[in-house]
C-alpha cells in the first residue's frame, strides 16, 4: 500500500509518501510545496493544486491522508488553510484518489501513544519508526510522514476488524 500524507498550509504544504506493510512502512519521498508570500491568494492556491496533482500522478498513492484542521484562536489562518485544504481535496478528487482525514490529536496518539505529545516527540518517533538517520526537515514534511503513518496503522486496524 502506498500513502501520500499531506500537512496543509498556504505558505508550505508538507507532503510525504510511504509504502509497504503497516508493520514495516518505509519512506519513499517527502518534502514541501512552497508558495511566495507576495503572490495573490488565488495564485498560491494554484501552485498548491498543481504541485499536488503532480505528486499524485508521480507517486500514484492508494490513499491521500490529510490532517484535519484545528484552530483555537486565529480565524484568518484557519480560513487560508481551509482554502488550501479544499484545493488538496480537489486534486485528490480529480485524480480519483480516496482521502482520509485525521485530527492532530489522533496523529499524536497514533504515533506517540499520547494525544498531547510535543511536536519534537512526534518527529523523533517518525524518524525512529521509518529508520531515518535524522528528523525529516522541514517540520511540515515530518508532520506529513506522521499523517501518512497514522493512516497506515489505522488501515491495518480496520482490516483486522473486518
C-alpha positions as CSV (number, residue, x, y, z in Angstrom):
1,X,0.0,0.0,0.0
2,X,1.2,3.5,-0.8
3,X,0.0,6.6,1.1
4,X,0.6,10.2,0.4
5,X,0.4,12.2,3.7
6,X,-0.3,15.9,3.5
7,X,0.0,18.6,6.1
8,X,-2.0,21.5,4.6
9,X,-0.9,25.2,4.7
10,X,-0.8,28.2,2.5
11,X,2.9,29.1,2.7
12,X,4.1,25.5,2.9
13,X,2.3,22.2,2.3
14,X,4.2,19.3,3.8
15,X,3.9,16.0,1.8
16,X,5.3,12.5,2.3
17,X,4.9,9.2,0.5
18,X,5.2,6.0,2.5
19,X,4.7,2.4,1.3
20,X,4.8,-1.1,2.4
21,X,3.0,-3.2,5.0
22,X,1.8,-1.3,8.1
23,X,4.2,-3.4,10.2
24,X,7.1,-2.3,8.1
25,X,6.4,1.1,6.4
26,X,9.2,2.9,4.6
27,X,9.6,6.5,3.4
28,X,9.7,6.8,-0.3
29,X,9.9,10.6,-0.6
30,X,9.0,13.7,1.3
31,X,9.2,17.5,1.1
32,X,7.3,20.7,0.9
33,X,5.4,22.7,-1.7
34,X,6.1,26.4,-1.0
35,X,4.3,29.5,-2.3
36,X,5.7,33.0,-2.4
37,X,4.2,35.4,0.2
38,X,3.9,38.2,-2.3
39,X,1.6,36.2,-4.6
40,X,-2.1,36.7,-4.7
41,X,-4.1,34.1,-2.8
42,X,-5.6,32.5,-5.9
43,X,-2.1,32.1,-7.4
44,X,-0.8,30.5,-4.2
45,X,-3.7,28.0,-4.3
46,X,-2.9,27.3,-8.0
47,X,0.7,26.4,-7.1
48,X,-0.6,24.1,-4.4
49,X,-3.1,22.4,-6.7
50,X,-0.6,21.9,-9.5
51,X,2.0,20.6,-7.1
52,X,-0.4,18.1,-5.5
53,X,-1.6,16.9,-8.9
54,X,2.0,16.3,-10.0
55,X,2.7,14.4,-6.7
56,X,-0.4,12.3,-7.1
57,X,0.4,11.4,-10.7
58,X,4.1,10.7,-9.9
59,X,3.6,8.5,-6.9
60,X,0.2,7.1,-7.6
61,X,-0.8,6.5,-4.0
62,X,-3.7,4.3,-2.9
63,X,-4.8,6.9,-0.3
64,X,-4.2,10.5,0.5
65,X,-4.1,11.0,4.2
66,X,-4.8,14.6,5.2
67,X,-4.7,16.4,8.5
68,X,-8.0,17.9,9.7
69,X,-7.9,21.5,10.7
70,X,-7.9,22.6,14.3
71,X,-7.6,26.3,15.2
72,X,-8.5,27.6,18.6
73,X,-7.9,31.3,18.0
74,X,-6.6,32.6,14.7
75,X,-9.6,32.7,12.3
76,X,-7.5,34.4,9.5
77,X,-5.1,31.5,9.4
78,X,-8.0,29.0,9.6
79,X,-9.6,30.4,6.5
80,X,-6.5,30.4,4.4
81,X,-5.5,26.9,5.5
82,X,-9.1,25.8,4.8
83,X,-8.8,27.1,1.3
84,X,-5.5,25.2,0.8
85,X,-7.2,22.0,2.2
86,X,-10.0,22.5,-0.3
87,X,-7.6,22.6,-3.2
88,X,-5.9,19.5,-1.9
89,X,-9.2,17.7,-1.7
90,X,-10.0,18.8,-5.3
91,X,-6.7,17.5,-6.6
92,X,-7.4,14.1,-4.9
93,X,-10.9,14.0,-6.3
94,X,-9.7,14.9,-9.8
95,X,-7.1,12.1,-9.8
96,X,-9.6,9.7,-8.1
97,X,-7.5,9.1,-5.0
98,X,-9.5,8.3,-1.8
99,X,-9.0,10.8,1.0
100,X,-8.9,10.0,4.7
101,X,-8.6,12.7,7.4
102,X,-7.1,12.6,10.9
103,X,-7.1,15.2,13.7
104,X,-3.8,16.3,15.2
105,X,-4.9,14.6,18.4
106,X,-5.3,11.3,16.5
107,X,-1.9,11.6,14.8
108,X,-0.1,12.3,18.1
109,X,-2.0,9.5,19.8
110,X,-1.2,7.0,17.0
111,X,2.5,7.9,16.6
112,X,3.4,8.6,20.3
113,X,0.6,6.9,22.2
114,X,-0.2,10.3,23.8
115,X,-2.5,12.9,22.3
116,X,-0.7,15.8,23.9
117,X,2.7,14.8,22.7
118,X,5.1,17.7,21.7
119,X,6.0,18.2,18.1
120,X,9.6,17.1,18.7
121,X,8.3,13.8,20.2
122,X,6.3,13.1,17.1
123,X,9.2,14.0,14.9
124,X,11.5,11.7,16.8
125,X,9.1,8.8,16.7
126,X,8.6,9.3,12.9
127,X,12.3,9.1,12.4
128,X,12.5,6.0,14.6
129,X,9.6,4.2,13.0
130,X,10.9,4.8,9.5
131,X,14.5,4.1,10.4
132,X,15.6,7.6,9.2
133,X,19.0,8.9,10.2
134,X,17.6,12.2,11.2
135,X,14.4,14.0,11.8
136,X,12.9,15.0,8.5
137,X,13.1,18.6,7.6
138,X,11.3,20.9,7.3
139,X,8.8,20.3,10.1
140,X,5.9,20.2,7.6
141,X,7.4,17.1,5.9
142,X,7.8,15.3,9.2
143,X,4.2,16.1,10.0
144,X,3.1,14.7,6.6
145,X,5.0,11.5,7.4
146,X,3.2,11.2,10.7
147,X,-0.1,11.7,9.0
148,X,0.7,9.0,6.4
149,X,1.8,6.6,9.2
150,X,-1.4,7.3,11.0
151,X,-3.4,6.0,8.1
152,X,-1.1,3.0,7.6
153,X,-1.7,2.0,11.2
154,X,-5.5,2.9,11.1
155,X,-5.9,0.9,7.9
156,X,-4.2,-2.1,9.5
157,X,-6.6,-1.9,12.4
158,X,-9.7,-1.5,10.2
159,X,-8.6,-4.5,8.1
160,X,-8.2,-6.6,11.3
161,X,-11.7,-5.7,12.4
162,X,-13.1,-6.9,9.1
